[in-house]
Each structure stands twice: as C-alpha cells, then as structure tokens.
Amino acid sequence: VILILTKLYDYNLGSITESSLWRSTDYGTTYEKLNDKVGLKTILSYLYVCPTNKRKIMLLTDPEIESSLLISSDEGATYQKYRLNFYIQSLLFHPKQEDWILAYSQDQKLYSSAEFGRRWQLIQEGVVPNRFYWSVMGSNKEPDLVHLEARTVDGHSHYLTCRMQNCTEANRNQPFPGYIDPDSLIVQDHYVFVQLTSGGRPHYYVSYRRNAFAQMKLPKYALPKDMHVISTDENQVFAAVQEWNQNDTYNLYISDTRGVYFTLALENVQSSRGPEGNIMIDLYEVAGIKGMFLANKKIDNQVKTFITYNKGRDWRLLQAPDTDLRGDPVHCLLPYCSLHLHLKVSENPYTSGIIASKDTAPSIIVASGNIGSELSDTDISMFVSSDAGNTWRQIFEEEHSVLYLDQGGVLVAMKHTSLPIRHLWLSFDEGRSWSKYSFTSIPLFVDGVLGEPGEETLIMTVFGHFSHRSEWQLVKVDYKSIFDRRCAEEDYRPWQLHSQGEACIMGAKRIYKKRKSERKCMQGKYAGAMESEPCVCTEADFDCDYGYERHSNGQCLPAFWFNPSSLSKDCSLGQSYLNSTGYRKVVSNNCTDGVREQYTAKPQKCPGKAPRGLRIVTADGKLTAEQGHNVTLMVQLEEGDVQRTLIQVDFGDGIAVSYVNLSSTEDGIKHVYQNVGIFRVTVQVDNSLGSDSAVLYLHVTCPLEHVHLSLPFVTTKNKEVNATAVLWPSQVGTLTYVWWYGNNTEPLITLEGSISFRFTSEGMNTITVQVSAGNAILQDTKTIAVYEEFRSLRLSFSPNLDDYNPDIPEWRRDVGRVIKKSLVEATGVPGQHILVAVLPGLPTTAELFVLPYQDPAGENKRSADDLEQISELLIHKLNQNSVHFELKPGVRVFVHAAHLTAAPLVDLTPTHSGSAMLMLLSVVFVGLAVFVIYKFKRRVALPSPPSPSTQPGDSSLRLQRARHATPPSTPKRGSAGAQYAI
C-alpha cells in the first residue's frame, strides 16, 4: 500500500487551500482518491504511519481551519474523525507500544494518548520544543515514562520525568537537581545529557542507565564552546566538540562506557551551517559496519577525507581509483593526492544525499567527490566502493542520486539536474557496470523517488511534473521482470571485511555473504553476516585512556595536566581501585587474549594519604544563600582517605557539625541560616597522616521586595541634595547601589544607600537607583525640579479626606491632580505655575509649589515679584475656603493653607505594617528635605516645571516616566551558545 498526501498552496493567499489523499494497493500501478472518505472540505496537513504497526495511519487537519485528526486501522482504507481541543505541532510514537503517542501543541503543552489519538491527557505545560522523549527499554523500568525539558515562569529550564497517565506535580521527578541550560536535554539510548553554564563556561553532564549524573570529563584545557552528540551506539558516546580556539572546525571525542571520560579521536573536523542555521559536522557513519566512519578534516586550510574502521582509533586517507571512467590511469600518490568525498546527507526523505550506504548492503558506499590534494566543490564525480572503502571506482562524471533496491543487489542512479530527464542507470554488480534504461516517454522534471515500499520488492516510484504548470506525475518502475528466480545458496560467495588487507577489525574477523556479480537473481531478505571470529588482542585494539596522549613512538603517556594518582582519590585505605596502564580497550572491540592483560587496568590497593586539596563549595557553585532556606555545602577532597577521616564544619553562625568520614557528606551538608550577613564557613579534615582546611565566605541574603527612592520634589540650583534608597525588608544582606543622575553617562556605584549631589543648571532631572541584592536587581526612579527660586506652602484638608485615603501612590497622584485643577479654577493662575505633591502618611497633607514658568523660547520668565503675587493670591483663596473638590457624591473636601512649620516627624515603631512603614519612612526623608516655610519669604531654585498633568511627588509617576528616561544599560554578556545537537 502506498499513501500520498498532496496540498495546493495559493501564493496569493499565502496558505494551503486544498488537499488530496491518494491510496494505491498495487505498489503504485493505480491510485484511488479518498477525499470523500476524509471529508470533501477537509484540508489535511500531515500524514503519519505508526512505526510499529504499518496498518495504523493518522492524518492531521490544517489547524487554521479546524483542529482534528483522522485515524485508520486498515492501512488507510477507512477513517474515523476525532476533534481536538488543542493544535498539534508534532507527534512522537512510542518505540514499542503501537497505541502510545506524545503530541506537542502549538502553545508548548505536551499531551499523551494511550488509544492511538482517540483520547488525550495533558502531561506538562511550558515544554521546550523537541525536548521530550519516551523511556528507553533496558534503562527505564517503566515503559510509559516520559522525559521532558520544561520552562519555569521565570524562563529557566529543568529536566523532569513522569508517567504518561499520571504526571501530577506530586508524581514528577527531577533527576538533575536545579536548573539546566535551555534547549539542552537529550535522551538517547542509555544516556541522558544536560548542559549547565556557570562562570560563562558550559559544563556537560551525563547519566548512564539512569544513574546519578556525572560531569563529562574532556581533556583539562579543551574548554568547550559547543558540543554535539554524534552517536551513542554500542554503549559509547561519540561527540563533536568545538574548543575555545576553533571557529569552523570541531574535534571528535569518544568516551568510556559511562560516557564520562573522553579521549580525542580526530582533530579539526570541518563544519558548516545547515539551511535552518543548525551546525552540520562533516562526519558520516557508514551503515551496516559498526565502528566505520568517514570524516573531512581541515589541515593547513585544506579539507581532506579520512576513514576509520575502529571508531576513531586509527584514521587514513582514501586511496584514489587506479583508473578514471574511460579506463585511463589516474596518477594519485598518497599522501599528496587522495580521494575526497562530500559527506552531507539529504534532509529530504524523497531524494538521495551525496553519500549513501545501507544496513542491508554492508560494504557498498556511493558518494560524490573529487581526486586531488583537497576536497573541492568543482569537478565533482560519483564514486562507489564495494569493499567498505578500501578501493573506489569512478561511475559518473556528474552528480547522481543513487537508490538501493533488492538489499543492494540493484543500484539505481538518476542524474542530479534541474532539467527534465527520461533515463536512469542500473547496476546489478555493485556499481562495476551500468546500463541505461528509459523510464518515461516524455522527459520528466524529477522531484523525488519513493524507493522499495516492500521489504522484498523491486519497485520504485518516481514523482515529478512534465512542466512547471502541469499536475503531479507518478511513474512506477518495476524491476521484477529482470529476474527470473530467487537467489539460492550457491549464488553467494564469502567476503571478508578488511582494512587495507588487515582482517581483524574491532577485534574480530567478519565474513559476509555477497551475491556473485555474474548471477542475476533476486536476493529478497538480507542474510546478514555469515560468521564472526574473535582475534588475538594487539596494541591496535587499545586506545589511550583518559588523561593520556599518544606520542610519535605509539606509546600512551600522561598529558602534562594529568596526575595519574588522582584516579585513586575516591577510594579509602583497605579498598581497591583500577589503576590505569594508560590504555583502554576500544569499546565493542571483541579481541581476546594477546596483550589484553598487559594493557588492561589493574586492581590496586588504595594508598593511605594525608588530606590534600580540600575545598568547600555550595552545590550550585554560588557564593550566596537565602535566609531561612536550605543551603547545601559540598566538601571536596583531591586526595586523602575518604573513610577514616574526621570532618568538622563550622557554619560561622555559632553552629558546627562533625562527620566521621567523607563519604557521609556525598549528598552535601545542609544548613539553614536564620540571619543575613557574610558568614565564614570553615571545614577541617583530619586523618592519621595529616590534616587540611578550607574556608568559604558565604553571603546570606533575604529577597529584596521593594526599593523606594526618597528625595525632595524641588530643590535650588547649586544646593546639596540628599537621595536615599529605602528598602523593604530593610535587612537583605550585601548590597550594591548604582546611581544615575543629571546628565551623567556613567553611573556612580556605592555600598551605601544614600548619596549627595548638586545641580548646576535649571531643569527637570531624573534620578535612578538600582539596588543589587544577590541575583535580584530592583530600581526606582524619581524626578526632581531645580529652580533658582520658587515658593512653597504646606496644604491641609478637611478631616473627611483621611477617611478615604488608602495611602498608595496612585491615589495620591489622582488627588494631587484634582487639587491642582481646583486651585487653577479658583485663582485663574495658569497650571504651568503650580505643582502639587500629596505626601505619604496620615493625616493627609500636600505641598504646593509656585514655579517660575517660562515659555519654550526662554522669554517671559516670571520675576520674584510675580511669584510673590501668585503666592498671595493662592493664600487668599485658600483662606476664603474657595478651593475645594468633590471626592465622591456628597463628600466635599476643603483645601487650607497649613501652619507654617517644618514637616512633622513620625513614629517608626515596629507596629506599623510593611507597606505603611515604607511610606512613613518616605515621609521622614521628605520632611527632612523640606525647608522651614516662612510665609512665602523663602527663596529657592529649580528649572522648567513639569507639565500640568505631572506630579513629581508620586513614585508611580516616576516609574512611568523612567521608561522615557532610562539610565544607560549595561552591555549584556553573550550566551555561551553551546548546546547539544543530534
């Protein structure tokens, strides 16, 4: 059965306007249109086939029209439609259970279904795209376990696991403690990888078979910028790492079984960016032969192709063909000249890449490339190897797509061209000879090929179009008539895998069945390897162990940064550890006897050692902790007997603890600090051979909730002004204050919450303070007016106003605006001369400022006499009870001139609530800043006044204005950008 979904895209509308579903039950000879079975007006977007039961089909509708899916259990013959209450972006089928599916929605929610999509259940919100995985059998006990990366509301990521039908908060686990870097979770085979950046450098962690996470160990000075997991086959991790000194190349590293200790396999492998910006490493794993890779390495600005048969233990250049396509000799001498291949794989499943190999056809590799001193993008030809890369033959002088049919018994080649074609090429002898065949009478623009829909068939379907305006054309090509029989045992010959004559590869001799080139018979199912015989171990079966490097004489010697004795640091006197010989057997290598005993790590008794290299750190690597919360301290010892060791920890707050051995502190030492401050944490380690000590200065803070900047509303030119940052809570630990004021482009940084400054010119000035407390930074912004002279008067109100005063900034702002409006209406004084600031606290008071407004041209500035006249008019109207306003229907508030006294001090006893105390503190600083008011006889200063609608005394207004007058921003540090990719 072949199912084809076609969609019509309208470029004018920018959307899909029509879809059609086609079904064939005779390998593509005839097709039936199924639009009436899925709904004539239904627009389909995706077609899925269950990987474990090909009879089960799922279709998704276009989410812009409707959110539904259609399910078939009879290979797409009939369908049932189910409505969805979410929009599916992608699906992930379970590798074993045919009815289990994970669905990722467009709003980043993950759903699960145990009924092949008929019912769905929400698992988790805020899931990172493509970072969700099914359990891996053999590593997870529960087959319905789901691994996922989820974002928190504050933008952090963490790694969660839960059961697909029971993913409540109580049932979720967090295998990796704390946060991980966004978009870094990978679950692959027996391994789980996460990344955590600290100190500007990425650190990578791995869990093998779901055990505790361990930090991945690269050579000490690799200092990776980026890492990509290439392969996790056969209990080993193959990774590409971009180190600190690389830009367009990566180094290949290979791990031990646990994926912790990595050794270098190949340096400077070429990389490039894919069409969507993803990193492409020029490394190709040959299908069908484990441990065989091709890589393009950059040497002196030249890219050359290398091959390995033992997972990177040894690499060599490719021997060029002896003759070209016409039989003329090729003069190409290693290492100056060799064959170089392009290693990119097609992302389109319907087109072949420029290199291809198949599990069912081991030894056959087809690729495009060139012969010379380096890889080139010009003069490209096609080459084939039928002996696993030992020898190569040129087959075409232009690029072709090559398909494998009949388990590699037939190779089909179609020319890579933008022009229409009607011929293809066939080879029945692994690419040694090719025959030309016509597959269509009219030349066809080929868009893709569907190869071998059945396991034993010789059928391919070519699809394309005759012209740019024509409909789709499907051409079925059936090669069965070429063969008159199936292959028998006598049609095969043995073929031994080798590397330039060396038959022992990965510690074994492997002999495969190959069809004799002169026999034309259909192979059908692939027979697999005939036999495998282990070889005697030689030095070539061992790689250098972690911390060792191979020298020119072939020996593995310790790197300059590596101390071999450090491997024994985690063991105690009387125990044993594996003492490395400097070599480790290549993972999955099957050799026996020989030098195996000589090169294998030996158990050795742990030596008694005095404590050395003691460190105490927090579990998250930070030097801060929160008051009242658990902080976990980790004791680390470079050398020493971990069992017979006395550990004493003094937390610096009057509390100390002791432990009888270091292993009892493996999970960390938890402590809760009840006060804020800087605490000196000391740890002392003693055993019978000596002692060591370490110190950690821990900053204990409490979360900073609010910052209020207190300063006068108006001040005089050249007069010293005090600004104070009032904090809630008042005790939060170590603080840093960053101040911006006036026209300064650089901030002033202090450890004190108050500063003094002067303004030398008139105008409205914005002052911003940022307070840094631990990981939190809060800020407040205020505006202060500066004039050479102004008048001010304290206002009071009829007592009924206090009954409606909630004492919040928004209320003060609105009441101040109403008071100003009443003054303007009662006196006729232009609003530009009046500024009203309602002060925090009870009883309700306000400050009235009379300002020397001048027009934008700088003319008509009011003189001192003008201000005096305005002041007298205002006082006169206030004394006549002419200034009043309606607070609400039936509540009239009168405004009076208050007694000419300084602002009263207020009681700051702890009985006040938090918010009230903050407001009362503000009154203190405002009151201290306000001058003793004589009956408008004081002369003070200020620049152009605020607009009539602004009230600089209101903190909420200042926050709003701060958006238009923000301080210079601190440059953001670039993110590491290092992320796992597969």
N, C-alpha and C positions, 0 to 999 in steps of 0.2 A: 504494500500500500504506500502510495505517495500522496502527501497533502501539501498543497501550495496555497499560500495566502498572498493575494495581490492587493495593492492600495493605490488609489488615484489621488495624487497631490495636486491641488489647484494653487498655482503660484500667485495668482491674483488675490485669492482669499488667504493664502498662507496657511492652509490646513488641508487635512485629508477629507475628501468629500464623498468617497465611495470605496468599498472594499468588496472583494470576491473570494470565496473559498472554493478550491478545486480539489477533487479527490480521484485518484486512479487506483484500481485494484489489479491492474495487469502490468505493473512496473512501468507505467507511463505510456502505454500504447493508446489508451483512451482516457479522457477525463470527464468527470461529471461536475457541474456547477451546483454548489449546495446552498446558495443564498436563501432559498425558500425554507431550508431546514434550520437556519440560524436566525432568520428574520430578514425580510427583504430590505428594510430600512436600517438594519443594524450595521454599524461601522465597526469592524474589528481592528484591533491594534497589534496584538501579539498572538502567536501560536506556540504552545508548549506541548512536548511529548514527555510523559513520565519516563524517567531513565531506567526504572526497574520493571516497568510493565508497559511495553510499547502500545498496548491496546487502549491505554488511558490517555485521552487528549484533553487539553484545557485551552480555551480561547478567551482572550480579554477584549472587552469592548473599548472603544475610544472614550477616555474619561471626560472629554469635553462635551460629549453627547449624553452618555449615561455611564454609571459605574456598575457593571455586571460581568459575570463570567459564564461561559458555556462549557459544560462537561460532557464528554463522551467516554463510554466504556467499551465501544465496539470498533475501535480504530477509525473513529471519525464518521461513522455512518449516520448516527443519530445523536442529538444533543438535548440536554436539559439546561435551562437558563436559571441563574440564581442572582438576585440583586445583592449588591454590596453597599454598606454604609461608609465605605472609605475608598480611596483611589489607589489602586495597586501600581507601584513603580517597578518592582522586581519580585521574582519568586525564587525560592530555594527549596528544591526537593530533597527529602531525606535519602541518604545513600543506600538504605536497606528497606525501609518501610515505604511501600508504594503510595499509601494514602496520607502520609505526613508531609506537610508543606509549611514553609515560613513565607509570609508576604510582608513586604516593606511598602509602606504607604508614602504618598507624596508629602504628608505632614510629619514625616520621620517617626512614625509609630510602627512597631513590629507586631504582627498578628500570627497566630498559629492555627492550623486546621489538622484534625486527625481523620477527616472524612473527605479527603481529596477536594477541598474547597467548598463543600456544601454548607459548613458552619465554620465560623471564625471566632477566635478569642484573643483579646488584647494581651500581649505579653509585657511590653515596655514602651514608654514614650521617650522621645529625645534620643533615639538610636542613631548612631553615626552611619551614613550610607556605606553599604558593602562591608560593614564590620559586624556581621552576625554569622554564626556557624552552627551546624549540627554537631552533636557529640561524635567522637571518633571511637569506633568499637575497638576494644583492646586497651584503650587508655581511659575511657569513661565507663563506669559500671551501668549507668542509666542511659538507654538508647534515646530517650526523649529529652536529654539535657541540651540546653541551648546556651551557647557562648555569645556574648554581645558586648559592644562598647557603647556606653550611654553617656550623654552630656548632662551635667547638672545645670541648675538655673543660672549659676554664675559663670557658665561657659567651660568648666573643667570636664574632663573625661575620666571615667573609671570602668574597670573590667568587671562584668557581672556574669554569673551563671544561675540558671534556674530551670525547673521542669516546664515543658511546653504548656501543660494544662494547669499548672499550679505555680504561677510566677508572682505571687503576692510579695509585698515588701518583707514579710516575716520569713519567706522561703527563699529569698535571693541570697546568694553567696558572693563575696568579693575576694576572689583568690589572690589578687595582687593588692596589698594594703596601700591605701592612699590613691592619689590621682596618677594618671598616665598621660602622656602627650596625646593630643587629639589625633585621631585617624592613625593609630599605631598598632592596634590589636591585630594579630594574625594567629589563627588556629589552623595548623596544617599537620596532618598525620599525628605523630605522638608528641608534637611540640606546640607550645603556646609562646608567642613573642609579644613583648610590650616594650615601649620606649619611654624614658623619663629624662627630661632635660633639667639639669641643675648646674649652676655656675656657668651658664652659657654653653655647656657641652652636653651632647646627648649620651645617655647611658642605656644600654640594651640589656634586657632581662629575658631569661628563657625558663620554661617549666617543661621538664621531660616526663612523660607519662603522668602528667597532672600532679607531680610532686611540687615541693616548695620552689619558688622562683629563685634563680641564682643569676648573678650578673655575668654576662658573657665576657670572656677574657680574650681580648686581642693582644698582640704584642704591645708592650707598655707605651710606646711612642707612636702608635698608629694614629691616635687622636681622630676618630672618625667624624666626618661631617654628614655622611649619609650611608645607609645600609639597605640592601635589598636581599631578601631570602630567595635564592635561586632554586634550591632543591632540598627536600627533606627525605629523599628515598633511602631505604635500607638503613634506617637508624643513624643518620648522619646529616648534618646541616652544611649545605654549600651556600656561601654568602658572598655577595659583591659589596665591597666597602670602598667608599671614596674617602681617602685620608686627607689630612689638613693641607698637604702640599699638592693636591691633584685638582684639576678643573674639569677635563673632559675624559678622564680615564678612571677606572676602578681596579682595585686589587681583589683577586679571588682568594677566599679563605675557606678552609674545610675544618670541621670540628671533630671532637670525640663523640662518642655515642650520646652523651647527655646534652650535647650542644653548648657546652660551657667553654672549653678550651679550644681556641682556634689557631691554626698554623697556616702560613702563607702557601698558596698553591700556584698562583701566577700573578705577576705584577702588570700594571698598566694595560688593562683590557679596555678597548675602545668603547665609548658610549655615545649615545645620541638621544635626541628628544623625539618622541612619537608625535602623531598628529594632534593629540589632546594634551601635549605637554608632559606626558609621562616619560620616565627615563627608560631607555632601551639599552641593555647591555649586550655587546656583541659576543654572546656565548650561546652555543647550541648543544643540547643534549641529544645524542643520536639515539633514536628509538630502537628498541629490541636488543641493545647491548649495554648492560649496566656498567657504569664507570667510564663510558666513552663520551668525550666532549670535544667540540671544536671551538676555538676562541680566536678573536682578532686582537693581537697585541700591538701596542704602539712602541716602536723602537726608533729613536732618533728621528721623530716626525714621519716615520714610515709605518704603515699598518700592514702586518703580516699575519697569515693564518697558521695556527698551531693546532696539533691534535694530541689528545691524551687517551690512553686505554685503561689507566688505573687511577681515575678520579683526581687527576692533577699531580700525582707523584712525579711523573715524567712527561715532558712535552717535546714535540719535534715539529719541524716544518713539513709541509706536504710535498711529496715528490711529484713534479710535473709529468704529464704524459710523455712518452718517448716520441710519439708522432702526433701530427695535427689531424684535422678532419680529412685532409686529402692524402694522408699517408706520408707526408714529408717529415723528416726528422726534426724534433724540437731540441735545440741546444740550450739546456737549462741546468746549470750546475749548482747544487746545494753548497753552502747556504746563501750564495749570492743571488740565486734565482730559484723560485719555487711557485707552487700553485696557491692562489689566494681566493677565498670564497666569500660571498656576501651571505650573512647569517641571519637576516631578518625573516621572520615568519609572518605569513599573511594573517591579518586580523579578520579578514572576510572568509567565512567558512565555505564559500562557494568558489573561491579562487585559490590556486596553489601559491605558496610562497616561493621565494627564490632559493630555498633549500627545503628538501623533503626527505623523510625516512619513515618507516612504518614498523610497528612492533611485530607484525606478521611477516615482514620481509627483512629480517636482520641481514646485514652486510650490504644492502643496496642503499646508496646515498646519491641523490641527484641535487645539483646546486649550480648556480651561476657564479662566474668569477673570471679570473684572468691569470695569465702566466707572466711572471716578471719579478722585479725586486720588491714590489709592494702592491697592495690592493688598490684597484683603480675603478672609477665609475664609468670609464670609457673602454671600448674594445672588449665588451663583455661577451663571453661564450658560455655554453652549457656543458657541464661535465658530469660523468657518472662513475661511481665506484661500485663494483660488485663483490669486493673482498674487504669491506669495512674500512675503507680509506687508505689501504696500503698502496694501491695503484689506481690511476684515474684515466679515463678516456674522454676525449672531446666528442660531443654528439651533435651540437648545433653551434652555429656562429652568431646566433641571435637568441635573446631570452625566450624561453618557452615555459608554460605551465605543464607540470608532469603529474599525472594521476597514477595511482597504483590500483590495478584490478587483479582479481584472482590471486589474492595474497602475494602480490608482487610478481606473479607469473606473467602478467601483461603490463607493460608500461605504455601510457597514452600521453603524447605530447601535443600541445596546441600553442601556436605562436602567440607571444605577447605583442599585441598590436592594437592600435585604435582603428585600423581598417577592417572591413568585413572579410571573412575567410570562409572557405568551404572544405578545407583539407585538414587532416590531422595525421599524426605519425604513430605507428605501433611498433613495439619491440617485444618479442617473445623469448629473448635470450639475455635478459638483464641489461639491455642497452647496448649490446655489441653491434647489432644491426637493426635498421629501422625501415619500415615500409610505409609508403604514403597511401592514405585512403581518403576518399571523398565522403563526407557525412551529410552534405546538403547540396541540392542542385543550384540553389540561389545563395550567393555569398551572405554570411550572417555576421552582424556585429555581436560578438560573444560577450555576455555579461557574467556568466558563471557556469559551473558544472556541478551537477549532483552525481557523486560517484558511488557506485556499488551500494544500493539501498538494502540488498540482502547479503548475508554472510558468504554465500556460495555462488552468487550470480556474477555474470559478466556484462552487466547493463550499466550504462551511464546516460544521463540526460543533460543535454546542452541547452541552455536557455539564453535568449538574446532577442534581437529585433533586426528586421531587414532594412529599415531606415529609421531615422530619428522620429518619425511621425507614426510608425507602424505599431501594431499591438505586439504583446509578447509572443515569441515563437519558442516552442519546446520541441527539441529533436531527440528522439530516443535512439540510442546506439546500442545494439545487442551483438556481442561477440561470440555467443554460444555456438553459432553455426560454424565457426572456425575450427572448433574442436569436435572430434567425433567420439571421444571417450574420456573417461576419468583416468587420472594417473594411478598407476599401480606401484608396488614397492620397487620393482626393477627400473622404474623411470627416474629414481633418485640416486644420487651419489653423496658420499660424505664430504663435508667441507669443514676444515678446522680454522677456527678464529685464531688470528696471529697478529703480531705487530712486527713488521719487517722480519718475518721468519721466527720470531720468538713466540712459541706456542703457549707458554704459561702466562696467562693474563688474569690478574686479580687472584693469583694463587691456584688457578685451575686450567686444565685443557678442556676447551669446549668444542664439541663436534656437532655440526648442524646438518640437516638434510637439505640438499639442493636438487631441484629438478635438472636433469641433464639438458643442456642447451639445445640438443638436436631433437628432443622429444616434444611434440606438440600435443599435450594433454591438459585437461583442466584439473587444477590442484584441489579445489574445494577448501575444506577446512585445513588450517595450517597444522603441521605435525609437531612443531616445536623442536627443541634441542634433542638431539639423539642421545648424547651422553655427556657427562662432565666428570673429569678425573682430577683429584687434587694433586698439586705439585709440591715438591720439597721447597721449604722456605729459603729464600735468599735475601740479601740486603735490599734488593729491589722491591720486596714486599713490605718494607717498613719505611715510614715517613719520619721526619724529625718530630719529636714530641714538643709540647708547648714550652716556649722559652728557649728552644734550641734552634740553631740555624745550620743549614748545610754549607760546608766550605768547599773549596775547589777540589780538595782531595776526596770528597764524598762523605766525610765524617760529619756527624751532627754534634756541634759543640754549643755550650751555653752562650746566649746573647749577652752583650755587655751589661744589660739592665737586669738580668735574671740571676737570682740566687737559688741554686738547686735545693739547698737545705730548707728553703721556705715551704716546700711541699709537706714538710713534717710538722708544721706549726700547729696543725689542728689535732694532734694526737698527744697522748699522755704516756708517761713512763710506764712500761709494762705492756703497752699496746703495740700494734704493728701498723705500718703504712707501706704503700707501694713506692719504692724508691726507683725513679725512672732511670733507664740506661741512656736516655737522650733520644730513644726511638720509640715509635708506637706503630703497631701493625695497621695497615690501611684497613679501614672499616669495610666489612663484607669480603675481605680477602680470605680465601679458603685454603691457603697453603698449610702444610703440616711439617713437623719435624725440622730438619735442617738447622738453620741459625735461629729458629724461633725462641728457643730457651735463652740463647745468648742475648737477644735484643729485647726480650720481654721484661717489664718492670718486676723487681724482686721485692717480696715482703721483707721488711726490715724493722727491727725493734726501735721504738721511739726513744730518742736520746733524752736524758734528763737535761733540762735547760733552765737557766735563770730567766725570769720575765724580762722581755725586751720589746721595745716598740709599742708601749701601751698608749691607747687613745680612748677618749670618751667623747661620743658624739650623740646627737639626737637622731632618732630613727629616720626623720625626714631630712636630715642634713642641715637644718636651720638652727640659728642661734637664738630663737625666740620661742616662747611658750605663752599660753593664755592662763590668766589667773583662774583658779577653780577647775581647770581641765587637766586631764592626764597628760603628762609629757613622758615619752618613752626614751630612755637613755640606753645606748649600746656601748658595751665595753669591748674594745678590740685589742688583741694582743698579737704582735707579729711573731714572737717566739716565746715559748715557755710551756711548762707542764700544766695543761688545762684542768687536770683532775685534782692534783694535790697543790692547789693554790688558794690562798685566802684573799678574798677581795673585800675591801672596805670602801664604801661610798658615802661621802658627806655632801648632802644636798645644799648646804650653805644657809639653810633657814632654821638651824637648830635640830635637824633630823638627820640621822645617819643609819645605814644598814650594813650588814656583813653577809658574805656568802662563802661557803666552804670550797667551792670550785667554780671555775669559769664557765663550765658547761651549763650550770644552773642559771646563767644570765643570757643564754642564747636567744630567748624571746624578748629580751630587753628588760630594763628596770623601770617600772612605772612609778611616778610620783606626782602629787598634786600640790602646787604652790598656792597658799591662801592669800599672799600679799604680792603686790607689784614691786619691781625693783630689779637690780642686777645682782645675781647670786653666783657665788664662787663654788662650783661643784668640783670636788676633788675625789680622785679614786687612787687607792693604794693597793698594789698586788704584791704578795709575798709568797715565796716557797723556800724550800730548804737551801736553794742555790743562790738566792738573791731577791731583789725587790725592784719595783719600778713604780712611778707615779705619773699622773696626768691631771690637768686642770681644764675645766670648761667654764667660761663666763656666760651665764645664761640670762637673757633679758626676758623677764616675765612681765607681760603687759595685760591690760584688760581692754576689750574692744572700745574704741573711741566712737561714740554715738553722735556727737554734735559739736560743732565749733561755732562760736558767736564772736564776731569782731566788734569790739566796743571802742568808739572814738567819738569826738564831738561832731555835731552836724555841720557847724560853721566855725571857722577859725580866722584869725587875722594873718595877713601876709607877714612872713619872716618871724612868726611866733612859733615856739616849740610846741609840737602836738604829741600827745601820748596815744598810742594804739595798743590795745590789749586783746589777746585771744583768750576767751573764756571757754573752758572745755567741760563737757559732760560725758562721763564722770570726770571729776577733777583729777583723780589719780589713775593714770593709764600706763605708767612706765616711762621708758626712754622716748623722748620726743625730739623732733627736728622741725623748726619753723622756717618757712620760706616766704619772704615778703616781697611784693611788688607794689611800688607807689610812684606817683608822679610820672615823669617821662622816662624813668629808668628802664633800660632794656635788659639789664642783668638783675637778678633777684638778690636780696640780702638774706643770708642764711644764718639763723641764730639757734641757740639751745634754750633761750628764754622766751617766754610768751608775751613780752612787751618790748616795744621799740619807741624811740622818739625821733622826730624829724621836723623839718621846716619846709614851707613852700615859699618860693621867692617870686611867684607871679600869681596873678589873679586867675580864677577859673574853677571849673568843676573837676575834681581829682578823684580817681578811682583807686582804692587800696584793697589789695587781695592778700590773704594769708592762707597758706596751705600748711596743714599740720600732718606730719608723717609719724604714724604710730604702728610699729610692726609692719604688717602687709597692707595696712589701711592708710589712705590719704584722704582727708576731708578738707574743704575750703569754705571760706566765707568772703564776701566782697561787700564793701561799703563805699559810699560816695561822700566826700566832704567838700563843702564850698569854701573858697578862700576869697576874702574881700579886704580892702584897706579899711573900710568902715561899714558898719551896719547897725541896726538897732534890734533889740530883742526884749521880749516880755513873756513872763510865765502866765499861762492861762489856767483857769479853773472852771469847773462846770457845776451845774445844779446837781445835787446828790443822786437824782434818779438815774443819771448816766452810769453810775457804778453798778447798778443792778443788772445792766445789760452788757457789761464789759467782760468778755471771755479771756482777755489778756493774751491775744495772739496777734502776730504781725499783720495778717490780712485784715482783721477788724480795725486795727489802729490805722492802717493805710486808708481804708474806706471812710472812717470817721474824720481823719485829717482832711481828706478831700472835701467832705461836706462842710467842715468848719471854714475852710478856705473860701468855699463858694458863698457861705453866709456872710463872711467879712467883706467880700467883694460886693455883694448885693447891698449890704448895709452902708458901706462907705463910698462906693464908686471908685475905689482905688484899683488900678489895673492889677491883674493877677500876677504879672511878672515881678511885682514888688513884694509879694507875700509868699512866705514859706511857713507851713505849719507842720510840726512834728509832734505826734501824740506819743508820750513817753510810756515805757512799760511800767507795770505795777498799779496798785490801788492806794489811795484814791486816784481817779483819773486826772492826769494833768497833761499839759501840752506846752510846747514852746513856740512862740510866734516870732518870726524873723522878718524885719523890714529890710529889703535888699536894694542896693543902688543899681537898678537895672539900666542898661544902656542898649541901644539898638545895635544890630549887627555891624553897621557902618562905624561903630565906635563913637558916635556923636550922641548928644542929648543925655549924657550921664548925669544922674541926679547928684546934686551937691549935698553937703551935710545939712544945710537949712531945709532942703526938700525932704530929706529923711525925717528931720525933726517935725515938719508939718504933717507928714503922713502919720508919724507916730502919735502926735497929739490927736489927730482925727480918729485914729483907731481906738485910743484910750477913751476918748469922749463917747463914741458909740458903744463901747463895752460897758462903760459906767451907766449909760442910759438903758441898759438891757435891750439894746437894739439888735444884738447879734444872737440869734437862736436858730434852731433847726428841729425838724420833726424826725425823731429817731424811728418811730413807728406810729401808726394812728393812735392819737390820744396821749403820746409821750413826747412832750416838748422839752428840749434841753436848752438852757441859757448858758451863754459863754461870758465869763467875767475875767477882768484883769486880776491876777492873784497878787498877794502881798509880795513886795519886792524883797525877797530873801533868796539866799542860796538854796539849791536843791536839797531837800531833807535826806539824811542818811536813813537806811532801812535796816531792820533786824535781819540778820543772816543766820538765825538758829537753825539746826538741822530739821526742825519740824516742818519746814517747807517741802513741798513736792519737788521732784527733779526739775520739771519744766518751770515751775514757779521760781525755784531758786535761780535758775539760769536767767530768767527775766529780771529778778531782783538784783542779781549781780550786775546785769547790764545797767540798771538804774544807778548803782554805785559809781560805775565808771563815767556814766553820762553826767551824774551830779557833780563829780569832782572836776569834770571838764568844763562845766558851765560857770561862767563868771558871776560874781555877785552883781545883781542887777540893780542899778540905781535908776531912777525914773528916766529911762532913755537918755542918760547922760554919758553912757559908756560908748567909747569909740573902738570898734574892732574891724577886721578886714575880711575880704572874700572876692572871687571872680564872678564871671557871668552866671546868673542864677539858673536853677533848674527850670524846666518848662512848667507851666501852670499845673499840669496834672501829676507831677512827680513829688514824692515825699521822701527826701533822703534819709529821714529818720527811721524808715521802715526796712527791716532786714530782708523781707521777701522781695521788696522792690529792688534792693541792691543785688540780690541773686539774679533777678531778671535782667537787670542792666549789665551785670557782669558778662552775660553772653555776648554783648556787643563790645565789651572792653576787656577781653580775657588777657591774662598775662602771657608772656612768651612761653610756648610749650617746650617741654624738654624733649629732645630727639629720642624717638623710640628705638630701642635696641632691636636689631634684626633677629628674627627667629632662626633657630638652627636649621630648620627645614629638613632635618634628617628623619626619614620615615621608612618604615618597612614597605616594601612593594614586592609583589609576586609576578 
